[in-house]
Amino acid sequence: MNIGQFLTKRAYREPSGEALFDVATDRRFTYAELNARSNKAAHALTASGVSAGDRVGLLLMNSVEFVETFFAAAKIGAVNVPLNFRLVADELEFILKDSGTSVLVFSSEFAELATELAARGDKTDVTTWVQVGGTAGDGVIDYDDWVGAAADTEIESTASGEDYVFIMYTSGTTGLPKGVIHSHDTVMWSIVTGTATLDFRIGDRFLNSLPLFHVGALNPVLSNVYAGGSTVLMRSFDPAESWRLITEEKVNSTLMVPAMLQFMQMTYDAETHDLSALRWVLSGAAPVPVSLIEAYADLGVEIHQVYGLTESAGPGCVIIGDEAKTKVGSTGRAFYHGKVRVIREDGTDCDPGESGEVLLAGPNIMVGYWNRPEATEETIIDGWLHTGDAGILDEDGFLTIVDRIKDMLISGGENVYPAEIENVLLGHDSIADAGVIGVPSKKWGESPLAVIVKSDDVSAEDVMSFCNGKLAPYKAIKVVEFVDVIPRNPSGKILKRVLRDQYAEIELD
């Protein structure tokens, strides 16, 4: 099974059905039209020398070009590398080089960033630069010209099954991102288990405003194609625009992180917003506050809290329907084709109500980490994905996430690993030691706090300024605390729980 052929098959079944509404450009595409565009992109890729197994980088805002290029690469057996456009050049340079990406398709919004990367020469392996929108600079191919001259006929590919379809990078506990590899099979099973568990229907309309470089946003687009639905694709999230689209486009379902739901709640107007078509909202990346679930229930909208990882291509556990009310706070049971366990440190299963590490299993679990065999062996043991999250299973098999074993915080739905920030901080001549934790934020859920040991005079403003351009803005330090020593265990590991207890009273607006 080739994921790119999902689009081919849907275009055969429902050629006139609406596949995608690109909101920012006000363009609508039937399945026949989207498939034809994807075929042209596939031929353009092959004409540029891309063959099966080659990596294609996508540094794109949410757009039809992202979707059609993703399917195009899949059709010819190339491997997509969706790139987080919130990252800075240094971070992207590492990912491009590590993945061996040879073709980079980027939006005009990132032309300056692409120019900076291109100027670094062989620090990346990119040889073909393709720009969507705007005026392409020297050495850059215009996307419309690139695909315009290509044929729209179906292209043959032998890629399927265990062949790779995308590598999606996640922040790493050691400070370096890890590329999560998914094959055509693992993605197919992710889609199948999702559509077997959630209420996807032919003709449904799904609002997508999260960036497609996240598996949680990409997966519903693929699932819509599989199920014959339509994606209403926003360039980026805006609460007022989201309500307008839900009302005017008769949106049936959507995906939003808790922070987005809170912004939506603040702008809801019962007199102008029509929720009659909206059946459910999927929400994850962080625990959904009980008050938020109840507030949307009062509006007749079910919030389905979902738990998943890039490593599981999305699906882990989900809670649906009335269970969200009777099991408030839980993230539900495993998806249809998945399994979940909670284990003690010795590897034995926890009793109901006992906290331990959450493990997932199923045919949608990743192939492994790109170029990281040791990390793969540490994460997948006997077919079980060790998530690094702490949770509790009740007697009915419902999972509640209670903590994160892995040293990570979530800010506005984005995973942030303190090690990345700490590595940057320790590059400052006046910083002798540094530790980073997350503190509660009313706006973003969590935000980074840096605990600094000075070797010379340095201010909080100096520390924050030093990180500018070295870390993506969503990783920006919001609070700096200076101390004489950072608590560590005998092996030298920072005692993050001690720091969290020490600064437990800090909460940001």
N, C-alpha and C positions, 0 to 999 in steps of 0.2 A: 504493500500500500504506500503510495507516494502522496504526501500531504498537498503538494501542488495540484495533483489531479482531483482533489476534493472540489476545487473551483471548477475544473473542467466538467466534472460529473453534475454539479449543481446547475451549471449553465445549460447542460443537456436537459436536465429535468425541468427547470423553471427559467428558461431564457429571458422571459419578460419580467420576472420577479425583481423587485428592487433589492440590490445587494448592499449598496452603500450610499449614504448621503454625506458628502464632504461639506460640513456646515460652513467652514471658513470661506470656501470659494463658491458656495451655493451650487454645487454640482451633484447631480444624482446619476447613479449608474445601475443599469440592470445587470443581472448575472452574465448575460451574453456580452455586454459591453465591458464589464470588469475583466472577464476572462480573456477577451480579445486584447485588451490593454496589457494584461499580464503576459500573454503570449508574445507580444511585441517586445516587452522588457526582457523576456527569456531569450529571444533571438538577439537582442542587443548585447546581452551578457556574453553569449557564445561568440558573437562577432568581436568582442573585446578580449577574447582568449580565455574566458572563464569556462572551466570544465568541472566535472563531478569532483567533489571534495575540496574545491577552492573556496576560500572564505570571502564573503561579500559584506562589507560594513554598511550599516544603515544609521546615519546620523541625521535623522529626519524628525520633524514635527509630525504629529498625527495628521495623516493625509492619505488620499487615494494612492499617491506614489509610494508611500510606505507599504501599503497593503499589496499592491500589484507587484512590487519588486520582491517582497517576501515570497509570494507564491511563485514568481518567476524563478527565483533562485532554487526554490524547492523542486520545481518541475525539472530543472536540468541537473539536479543532484548537487548543486553548490550548497554551501553552509552559510546561513545567515548569521551575522553578528550584530544584533540590535545594540546601539550605543546610547548610553545615558547622556543626553545633550546638556545636562546640568553639570557635567564634569568639566574640569579645566584641561588645558592642553597637555600638561604633564601626565595627568591621569589617563587621558585618551591615548597618548603616545604608548604607554605601557600596554594597554589592551590591544591596540593595533599590532604592535610588535609581537606580543605574546601569542596572539591568535594567528598571526601570519596573514592578515587581511590584505588582499591584493587590489580590490576595487572598493572605493568608498563613494557611496551615494549620499549627498548631504543637501540639506535645505539652504536656501540663500541666507537665512538668518544666521547660519554658521559659516558663511564664506570666509570671514576674517579668521575664524578658528581653523578652518581647513587650510588656509594660506599659511598660517603659522606652523601647522603640522607638516605641510609639504616642504617648507623651508628647512625642516630638520633632516631632510635627505633620508639616508638609510637607517635612521632611528625608527622608521616604520617600513613596512614592506609594500606599502601602497604604491602602485604604478599607474592606476587609472582613477582619475578624480572626476566625478559627475555631479553637476549642480542642478538642483530643482529650483526653478524660479530665479528672478533677477537676471543680471548680466554676468555670464561666466567669464572669469579672468583668463589670463594666459595659461595654457597647459591644462585648462579645465574644459570638460565636455558639457554642453548644454543638454539637459535631460530630454527635453522635448525633441531636439534634433536627433538625439541618440536613439530614442524609440520610434521617432516619426518615420524613419526610413525603413524600419524593420517590418517583417511580415507578421500577420496576426494569426497564422496557422498554428495548430498544435505542434508541440515539439516533443520528440521522442526522448525518453530518459529511462535508464535501467535502475536508477536510484530508488530504493524502497527499503522497508524493513529496518535492519540494523544500521543502515547508512545514516550519517548525521544530517539533521535538518537545521539546527541552530545551536549556537554557543552563546549563552547569556551570562554576563559577568556579574558577580555579586561581591560585595566588600568582604575582605578576609580578616580573620582574627589576628593574623600575623602582620597585617598592614598592607598586603598585596591582594588585589582582586583575584578571584578564582573564576575560571570559565566553566559554567555548568553545561555539559553536553547533553543534548536530547536528540534522539533518532526519530525517524518517521514513525516507528512503532510506538515509542514512548509518548509522542505527541498524539498519535491516533488514540491511544488508550486514555490519555488525559481528556480528550474530547468526548470519547465514548462514555467514560465514567461520569463526566460532567453532565452530559445530556441525558444519561440514564437516571441521574439523581435530581437534577433541577428541572424546572418546568419550561423547557425550550419548546417552541411550537413553530411550525411553518407559517411564515407571514408575520411573526412577531417582530417588534421593533425594540432594539437594544441601544440605549444611550451610553456612549463610551467617551469619557473625557480624561481618563488617566492615560499617561504616556505609554505608547506601545512598546517601549523598551522594557516594560515590566511584564512578566509572564501573566500576572493577574489581569492586565488589560489586553494582552495579545490573545490569550486563550479564548475569551468570549467572541472575538472576531472570527477565529477559526471555527468555534462552535456554531456560530450563526450560519456560516457557509455550510457546515455539515447538516444543520437542522433546517436550513432553508429560511432563515430569518434575515432581517435587514439591520445593518449597523448605522446608527446615527452618530457620526464621528466628529467630535469637537476638537479643535486645534489644542485647546487647553481648558481647564475648568473655570467656569464663572457661574456663581449660584443663580443670578437673575436669568442669564441665558439658558441655564439648565432647566429652570422652571418653565420658561417660554417653550423650549423644545419638548418637554414632557407634555405640555398642554397642546401645542399645535401639531406635533408629530405623532400624538397618541402613543407615546412610549409605554411599553409593557414591562420592561425591566431595565436595571442599570447596576453599575458597580461603583461604589464610593467608599473611601476610607472614612472613619469616624469624624475626622476634622472637617471633611467636606459636608457630611450630613449635618454637622452643627451649623456651618455657614448657610446651608440650605434652609434649615429650620428658622434661622434669624430673618430670612428674606421671604418666607412663605406668606402668601396673601390669598385667603380663602375665596375672595371675590373674583380674582382674576386667574387663579391657577386651578386647572382641571386635572385631578388625579384619577379619574374614573378608569383609565386604561392601565394604570400602573399597578401591576400585581405584586411584584417583589423587588427588593433592593438587596443586592449582595454587598456585604461590608466585611473587610478584614484588615490585615496589616497591623492592627492593634485591637485590644478589647473594646467592644462597643458598650458604652455606658448604659446601664439599665434604664436610666431616665430617658435616654434617646430612643431606645427600643419602644418604650411605653408612649412617648410623644408621637412617634410615627404610627404606632398601633391605633392611637386615637384618630389619626387621619385615614385609617383604613389601609395602611401600607405595611406589609410584612418586611421586617429587617431580618435577613438570613445571614447570621454571623458565620464566616467561613475561615478556616484555618488551612494554610498551605504554604508551600515554599517554592522557590525557583527549582530546587532539586526534585520536586514532585510534579513539575510542569503545571503547578497550580493546586489541583485538588488534594486535600488531606482529609479534613472533616468539615461538615456543614450542618447547621441546624435550620430546619424549615418549618413553615406552618405554625400551628398552635404550640409546637414544642418550644419555640422561641419565647413563649410566655410561661409555660410550665417549667421550663428548664432555663430560666433567665440566668445569663452569665456564662452559660455553656456554649461551646462552639460546635456542639453536636456530635454525631457519629460519623464513622468513616464513609467516604463516597462508595457508590455501588460496587466498584471493582477493587476497592482498597481495603486495607486492614490497619488497625492501630493498636499499639500496646503502650503500657507505661511500666518501666522497669526500675529496679533498684540498682545501686552501684555494682552489685555482684552479678547483675544480669538476670536475676529472677524477677518474675512478674509481681508488680505491686498488688496489694489487696484493694478492693473498691474503697475510695476515699483517701488512699495513701498517695502522697506525692512522689513522683519519680521522673525519669527522662522519657519524653515522648518519642516513640518509634513508629515509622510508617512503612508500609509495604504495598506493592501492587505493580502492575505492568507499566505504570506511568512514571516510575522512579527513574531518575537520570541514569545515563550510561556511566557517568563519572565526571571528574574534573579534568579539564584540558591541561595536559602537561603536568598533572599533579597526581601521580599514581599513589603516593603515600597518603595524601589527603583523601583520596577515594577509598583506600583500604580502611582508613580510620572512620569514615563516615558510613559506608555500606558494609555491614557485617552480617553474613548468612542471609542476605537478601533484604535485610531491614535497614532503613535509612534512619540513622541517629540524628535527630533534629537539633539537639542542644537546647531544646525547650523543656521546661518542667511543667508537668500537668497532672491532673487527677482524673481517673475514670470512675464514674459512679457505677452502681450495681446494674444500671440499664445500658451501660456502654457509652454514655455521653462524656465527652472530654471537656475539661475546663483547663485553660492555660493559666498557670499561677505565677510563673516567673520565667526568666531566660537564663539557662545555664551558660550558654555562650555569652560572651561579654559584648552585648549589643544594645543599642537604643534605637527607637523608632521616632523619627521627627517628620511630621506631616506625611506619614505613610512611607517614608524612605528609610531603609535600613542604614544605620550609621555605626561602624565599628570604631570604638575608641582608639584601637591600635593605629589606625590610619592617621588620626589627628595627633596622637602621641609621637609618632615617627616624625611628623612635620615639626612639632614643637621642639623636639630634641635637636633639631638642626639650628636652633637659635643659639648664638654664642653666649647669651646671658642666662640661659635656662639649663640648670644642672640636672633636673629631674622633672617629670611631668606625668600626671595621671588624669584621665578623662572619664567622667561619668555622665549619665543623663539625669536631668532634674525635670520635674513636672512643668509643663507649659500649657496654659489655657488655650492658646492658639494652635500649637503644633503637637500637643500630646507630650512630647519630650524635647529638650534642647540640650546641647552639650555644655558642660561645666568643666573648666580646666583647673586642676590643682597644680600649682607651680612651685618648684624650689629654685630660687634665684642663685646664680653664681656671680652676678653683677647687677647693677641697678637696671631695672626694667619695669615698665608700667603695664597695667592691664590693656591699655590702648595699644601699646607697642606689640604686645602678644597677639592681639586680634589682627592688627595691621599686618604682622609678619605672615599670617596664614592666608591673607588675601592673594588670590591667584595660584595658590598651591593646593587648595581644597575647593570642592564644589560649594557654592553658597549655602546649600541646605546643611552642610557639615560645619558651618561657621560657629565658633565658640560664642556663647551668649553671656557667660559669666566666668570671671577669673578670680581664683582665690590663691593667696600666697601662703605657704607653710614652710616650716623649717625642715621637715622630713615627711616623706610619703610612706605610709605603712606598707610593709611587704612581708610575705611569709619567708621561711628559711631558704626556699629555692629562688627567692628574688621576685616572685610574682606579686603585683600590686593587689592589696586586699581591697577590692572594690566595694565589698559590703561594708567595710569600716568607713570608707569615704561616703557611701550613700547614707549611712547612719549619721555621720558627722554633719552632712549638709541636707538633712531630711526636711528641714523647715523652709528651704528655698523653693519658691514656686513663682514662675514667670507668667506675665499676662499674655 
